[in-house]
Amino acid sequence: MTTILAVDTSTEACSVALQIGSECIAKYSEEPRSHSRLVMPMVQQVLAEAEIRVNQLDAIGVSIGPGSFTGLRIGFAAVQGMAYGADIPVVPVSTLELMVATYRRQENAQAGEIIALLDARMSEFNLGRYQLGDNHQVKALQTDQLVSAEQAIELLAANQPSAIIGDAGNLFESAPQHSGLFTKIYPNAIDILPIAMQQLAQGSAVNIESVDLVYLRGTEAWQKRKRLRASKEQVN
């Protein structure tokens, strides 16, 4: 009986899910800036409900970005601690791919190209192009990328997706012609489970030491934002 834990803290949503055999237990919350308080209690709750311990897990699936710098680190630190401590293999999953999987499940989406967006601030967006197949498989059409608002609009026009999902911020203020295709959605760890199950069965789970978070924008830009914010606070 395969047992997999999944964790996602990459956006404003925080979620944890556990699959043990055919049973699934999941927790989900949209409380911005509360991930550090929520994630480990959620993990403890799903394990307690299933009456298992961390060392009984076969694998842990985790979203690795792009997304919130702080959020990603909180979830990844939790997974690191468990994976290191109990020598558990890990399945890393793109946040944008995970959003497409969540959209497919929640909206019973039909086959077609889906563009996933996450507002990266500073007039930039994390963007992923994915193909949702008739068999509900999600396939990346290109590598996730960081684009300007102008580039995002150009990609939407060039590729004519069947759906646009995620958190698009104010993008559609300058591109209202695409707003009808948009569904706001956050990723949910429950949708990591089938991906992780498949990767584990294929022998593709990896050691936690080989996993890196995907920021797309360099951490130096994040540090610059923090310094600018601190300077403004001092002036005020």
N, C-alpha and C positions, 0 to 999 in steps of 0.2 A: 504494500500500500504506500504509494508515493505521497510525501508530505512537503508542501512548498509554502513558504511565507513570502509575501510581497509587500513592498514599502514604496510609497510615493509622497514626497514633500517638495516637489519641484515648482509648484505654483501656489496660489492662495489656498488651494485645497490640500488637506492632509488626509492620507488614507492608508489603511493596512488591511491586508486580506490573507487568509490562510485556507489552503486546500488540503484536506486530509482524506484520501480516497475520493469518494464522490461528494463529500460534504464540503461546503464552503462557508466560511465565517468572515464577515467584512465589517470594517468600521470606516466612516467617512465624515469629515467635518470641513466646513469652509469658515475658518477663523484666521484671517491674516495675522501674521506675526505671532502665532501661537504654537507653531510646529514643535518647538523645543519642549513645550509643556505637554503636548498631546501625543507625540509619536510613540514613546516608550510605554506609556499606559495603554495605548491602543494595542501594541504588540503583546503586552502582558494579558490584556483582556481576551484576545483571540486564542492565545495559547492556553489560558485557563479554561475557556469554554470548551476547547478541544481536549483538555486534560492531557496535554503533552508538554515537554520541555524543549528548550532551544536545541539541545544536542540530539533530539530525535528528528530534526528537520533534514530533508534530503537536499534542499537547495533554498536559496533566498534570491528572489527577483527584486531588482531595484531600478528606478528610473534615474538616469545619470545626466539628464539635461538634453538640450538647453533649458534654462529656466532661472529662477531666483538664485542668486549666488548663495545667500544665507540659507534658504530653504533646502537647496541641494546638499549643502554641507551637513545640515542637521540630520537628514535622512541617511546620508551616506555614512556618517559617523556611527549612527545606530546600527547599521548593517555591518560596518567594519568590526564593531565590538563583538557582535554575535558570530560573525563568520570567522574571525581570528580565534575567538575563545573556544569555539566548538569545531573548528576545522570544517566549515561548511562551504561548498562551492556556490558561486554567485552567477546569476544571469543578469547582465546589464541591458537595459532597454532604453531607447531614445524616448524622451518625453513627448516629442511630436508624434512618433509612431504610436505611443500609448494613447494619446488623445484621439487618434484616428480609430483605434480599437474601441475606446470608450464610446465614441460617436456611433460606430457601427452597432454596438450592443444597445445603446439607449434609444437610438432613432430607427433601428432596424434598417440601416442604410443599404441602398442598392449599389451595385458595382459601378465604378467610375473613378475618375481622378479626384482626390481630395487634397486641398491645400490647408495645412495646419499653420496657424500663426500664434506667436506669443509676443506681446508688446515688450520690447527690450529697453524702452525709454530712449531718450535722446533722439527721437524721430527714427528709431531703428526697430526692426522686427526679426525675431527668429522665425524662419520659414522652412517648412518641409513639404515636399511634393510626394504623395503616396498614391498608389493604385490599389483600390479595393476590388478584389476579384469576386467572381460569382461564387467561389467556394469560401468567401469571407476572409481569405488570406490577405494580409496587408503587405505590400511590396514597395520599397523605397524607389522612387523614380530618379532621385539624385540625392547627394549628400545634404543633410540639413545645413542651412546657411544663415548668416546674419546679413540682412539687406536694409537699405534705406526705405523710407516710405515710398519714394518714387519708384525704386526697383521692385518693391512688392506689388505696386499697382501695375507695372509693366508685365510682371510675371502672371498676374491674374488675367490680364487682357490676352496675353500670348497663349496661355494654356487652357483657358475656358474650363475650369474645374466644375464638377457637378455639385461640389459643396466646398465652403470655406468655413473652417471651424477654429475654435480656440478663444483667444483674448486679443482682439484686434485694436484695442484702444480707440483712438480717434481717427484711424485710417480711413474710414468710410465718409468722413467729413469732406475729404477731397476726392473720394471715389464712390459716390452714392450709387452708381450704376451696378456695383457689385454687392451692395448691402443685402439684397434679397436672398443671396445664397448663403448668408452667414448665420451660423449657430454658435452662440457663446457656450463654451464647454470647458471644463477642467478635467484633467486625467484622473483616473480612479485605479487604485492598486489592484482591484479585483480583475482588471483586464490585463494585468501582467501575468496572471496565473497560467492561462493557456499558452502564452508565449514562452514562459519559463518551463512549463511542462514539456513543450516540444523541444526546446533547446537542451533540456536535461536528457531527454530520450535520445537525442542525436549526439550526446556526448560533448555538447558545446558549452556547458557551464564551466566557469573559470575560477581560478584562485583570486581572492579579493585583492591581492597585491598587484595583479595585472590590470585592474580596473581604474580608469581615470574619469573624472567628471568632465562633461562637455559644456564649456561655457560659451563657445563661439566668439564672444567678445572677450578679449584678454583680461585677466584679473587686474592688470595695471589700470585699465579704464575704470574698473570698479573702485579701486583705491583712489583714483583721481576724483571720482564723484563724491566719495566720503570726505576727502580733503576740502572740496568746494563747499559741501554742505556744512562742514565744521566751521569753515571761514565765515559763511553767511550767518551762522548762529552766533559767532563771536561778535560780528558787526552789529547784529540786532540786539 
